[in-house]
Amino acid sequence: MEKEVTLGKIGAVYGIKGWLKIHSFTDDPQAIFDYSPWVLSLGGKKQTVEVSEWRRHSNGLIAKFTDVNDRNDAQLRVSAEITVMSDLLPELPEGEFYWRDLIGMDVVNDSGYNLGTVTDIMETGSNDVLVVKANRTDAFGKKERLIPYLDEQVIKNVSLASKQIDVDWDPGF
């Protein structure tokens, strides 16, 4: 099933010739330019654009779109989300997952206790952390759990088919 994946966001206008600052959400920021075409989403409207040029500027990236030749045209795209169709993303090796695939999965510990649902994932530098919203009837009174994504130590199995992550985690923690 094809769906859009957000890879970045349009920042401010740069200069008078239609260039825009690009905020990339990809691991390697300039890898955002490996995907084409982009679909810009802003205010419920979508527009497909083609990047004609891009380059590094200071600590960021700037880009110019085909058919955007002045500051006023560029201004209309400021704050738009940059998305691409998910089928443009590369297949991952066995045992690796995109964050978007983990969002919405149930998290169950090795005793069969349902800890809740993954609502977000944080990058901490040393390892990623699952943000798990606890069930309303959580016996331990938790509203949210932060569970480190440590493969084999904490994360025992991820099943995309059953939308479940099995963990070795104490529900009281």
C-alpha positions in Angstrom: 0.0 0.0 0.0 1.5 3.3 -1.0 1.5 6.1 1.4 3.3 9.4 1.8 6.3 9.7 4.1 7.5 13.0 5.4 11.2 13.6 4.8 11.5 17.3 5.7 10.0 20.7 5.7 10.5 23.9 3.7 12.0 26.7 5.7 12.4 30.4 4.8 13.0 32.0 1.5 16.6 32.4 0.6 17.4 35.3 -1.7 15.3 36.8 -4.6 15.6 34.1 -7.2 13.2 31.5 -5.7 15.6 29.5 -3.5 14.3 28.0 -0.2 15.9 26.7 3.0 15.3 22.9 3.4 15.0 21.2 6.8 15.8 17.5 6.2 14.6 14.8 8.5 16.7 12.1 6.9 19.7 10.6 8.7 22.1 12.1 6.2 20.5 15.5 5.6 21.4 15.8 1.9 19.9 12.3 1.3 16.6 14.1 1.0 17.6 15.0 -2.6 17.9 11.3 -3.5 14.1 11.1 -3.7 12.0 12.6 -6.4 9.4 13.9 -7.0 8.6 15.7 -3.8 5.0 16.4 -2.8 4.6 19.6 -0.8 1.7 19.7 1.7 0.5 23.0 3.1 -2.9 24.0 4.3 -4.5 20.8 3.1 -3.2 21.4 -0.4 -0.6 19.3 -2.2 1.7 20.2 -5.0 4.3 18.0 -6.8 7.6 19.7 -7.4 10.8 18.9 -9.0 14.1 20.1 -7.5 16.2 21.8 -10.2 19.2 22.7 -8.1 20.3 22.3 -4.5 23.4 23.0 -2.5 24.8 23.3 1.0 24.7 26.7 2.6 26.3 27.4 6.0 25.1 24.6 8.2 22.0 23.9 6.1 20.6 23.1 2.7 18.9 25.3 0.1 17.0 24.3 -3.0 15.4 25.7 -6.1 12.3 24.2 -7.8 11.6 24.1 -11.5 9.1 26.9 -12.3 9.8 28.8 -9.1 11.8 31.8 -10.2 11.3 34.6 -7.7 10.9 35.3 -4.0 7.1 35.7 -4.2 6.6 32.2 -5.7 9.0 30.7 -3.2 7.2 32.4 -0.3 4.0 30.4 -1.2 5.8 27.2 -0.3 7.3 28.2 3.1 6.4 25.8 5.9 5.2 23.1 3.6 6.0 19.5 4.5 8.1 17.6 2.0 6.7 14.1 1.4 7.5 11.3 -1.0 5.6 8.1 -1.8 6.8 5.2 0.5 7.7 3.0 -2.4 10.6 5.3 -3.2 12.3 4.4 0.1 14.8 1.5 -0.1 13.9 -2.0 1.2 15.6 -2.5 4.6 17.6 -5.6 5.5 15.9 -8.3 7.6 15.4 -7.1 11.2 15.6 -3.4 10.4 12.5 -1.2 10.4 11.5 2.4 9.6 10.3 4.3 12.6 7.0 4.9 10.8 6.5 1.1 10.7 6.8 0.9 14.5 4.3 3.7 15.3 1.0 2.2 16.3 2.3 -1.2 17.3 1.3 -2.9 20.5 4.2 -3.5 23.0 3.8 -6.8 25.0 6.3 -8.0 27.6 7.5 -11.6 28.0 4.8 -12.3 30.6 2.1 -11.3 28.1 1.3 -8.0 29.7 0.2 -5.3 27.1 2.3 -2.2 28.0 0.5 0.0 25.4 1.0 1.4 21.9 4.0 3.1 20.4 3.1 6.7 19.8 6.6 8.1 19.0 10.3 7.3 18.9 13.0 9.5 20.3 16.6 9.5 19.2 18.9 9.9 22.2 22.4 9.4 20.6 23.2 6.1 22.3 20.0 4.3 21.3 16.4 5.0 20.2 13.6 5.1 22.7 10.1 3.9 22.2 7.4 6.3 23.6 4.6 3.9 24.6 1.2 5.2 25.6 -0.2 3.0 28.3 -3.6 1.4 28.1 -6.4 3.3 29.9 -6.8 0.4 32.3 -3.0 0.0 33.1 -2.7 -1.9 36.3 0.4 0.1 37.3 -1.2 3.5 36.8 1.2 4.5 34.0 0.2 7.0 31.3 3.4 6.6 29.3 6.5 4.4 29.2 9.9 5.1 27.7 11.4 1.8 26.6 15.0 1.7 25.1 15.2 0.1 21.7 18.0 -2.3 22.5 17.8 -5.2 20.1 18.0 -8.6 21.9 18.4 -7.0 25.3 15.0 -5.3 25.6 13.5 -5.8 22.1 12.9 -9.5 21.6 10.8 -9.6 18.4 9.1 -7.2 16.0 6.3 -8.5 14.0 5.0 -6.2 11.2 2.3 -8.8 10.4 0.7 -8.8 13.9 1.8 -5.2 14.6 3.4 -6.2 17.9 6.7 -5.7 19.6 7.7 -8.2 22.2 10.0 -6.9 24.9 11.7 -8.0 28.1 10.5 -5.1 30.3 8.9 -4.8 33.7 5.5 -3.2 33.5 6.0 -1.3 36.8 9.0 0.5 35.4 
